[in-house]
Amino acid sequence: MPPERRWSPILLPSGRDWFQSEGQAIQLSGVLFGGADSITWKSADGKKGNIEINAYWVSDIILLNQGDNTITVTATKGNTVLSDR
């Protein structure tokens, strides 16, 4: 399977390029095909965490700052690195 087909971008909470939350925390989720060595998330302010590797992955609860929060999820398998924000 080509590397770009092993990864489905962040699906929840919205499946769009942005999501408006009225809460102070969020969980992200998506789909992984073909496995990965690691899945991680990182926010623009330096917070980061690991995501358990599963076909349907779900992050731990991520605390949000007031205002815009950019969070990047990255899946790595060997030399292939795929990310979504």
C-alpha positions as CSV (number, residue, x, y, z in Angstrom):
1,M,0.0,0.0,0.0
2,P,1.5,3.4,-0.9
3,P,2.5,5.4,2.3
4,E,-0.1,8.1,1.7
5,R,-2.9,5.5,1.8
6,R,-1.8,4.1,5.2
7,W,-3.1,7.2,6.9
8,S,-6.5,8.9,7.2
9,P,-6.2,12.4,8.5
10,I,-7.8,13.5,11.7
11,L,-11.5,12.5,11.5
12,L,-12.9,13.6,14.8
13,P,-14.1,15.9,16.3
14,S,-14.9,17.4,12.9
15,G,-13.1,16.0,9.9
16,R,-12.5,19.6,8.7
17,D,-9.4,21.8,8.8
18,W,-10.8,23.5,12.0
19,F,-13.1,22.8,14.9
20,Q,-14.6,25.2,17.4
21,S,-14.7,24.0,20.9
22,E,-16.5,25.6,23.8
23,G,-14.7,23.3,26.2
24,Q,-11.1,23.4,27.6
25,A,-10.1,20.0,26.3
26,I,-10.4,17.8,23.2
27,Q,-9.7,14.3,21.9
28,L,-8.6,13.6,18.3
29,S,-9.1,10.4,16.4
30,G,-8.5,8.9,13.0
31,V,-7.9,5.7,11.0
32,L,-4.5,4.0,10.3
33,F,-4.1,1.4,7.6
34,G,-1.0,-0.9,7.5
35,G,0.4,-0.1,11.0
36,A,2.9,2.4,12.3
37,D,6.0,2.6,14.5
38,S,4.6,5.6,16.4
39,I,1.7,8.0,16.4
40,T,2.2,11.3,18.3
41,W,0.5,14.7,18.7
42,K,2.1,18.1,19.3
43,S,0.5,21.5,19.8
44,A,2.0,24.8,18.6
45,D,2.8,25.7,22.2
46,G,5.0,22.7,22.7
47,K,2.6,20.3,24.5
48,K,2.9,16.7,23.1
49,G,1.9,13.2,23.7
50,N,1.9,9.6,22.3
51,I,-1.2,7.9,20.8
52,E,-1.7,4.2,21.2
53,I,-1.2,2.5,17.8
54,N,-4.5,1.0,16.6
55,A,-6.3,0.9,13.3
56,Y,-8.8,3.4,14.8
57,W,-6.6,5.7,17.0
58,V,-7.8,8.1,19.7
59,S,-5.6,10.6,21.5
60,D,-5.7,11.2,25.2
61,I,-7.5,14.3,26.4
62,I,-5.6,17.4,25.1
63,L,-6.0,20.5,27.2
64,L,-6.6,23.6,25.1
65,N,-5.4,27.2,25.5
66,Q,-7.9,30.1,25.1
67,G,-8.0,31.1,21.4
68,D,-6.6,29.2,18.5
69,N,-4.8,25.9,19.1
70,T,-2.9,24.2,16.3
71,I,-2.4,20.5,17.0
72,T,-0.4,18.2,14.6
73,V,-0.8,14.4,14.6
74,T,2.1,12.5,13.1
75,A,2.3,8.8,12.1
76,T,5.8,7.3,11.5
77,K,6.7,3.9,9.9
78,G,10.3,3.5,9.1
79,N,11.4,6.5,7.0
80,T,7.8,7.4,6.1
81,V,6.3,10.3,8.1
82,L,2.7,11.5,7.6
83,S,1.1,14.4,9.4
84,D,-2.2,16.2,9.7
85,R,-3.3,19.3,11.6
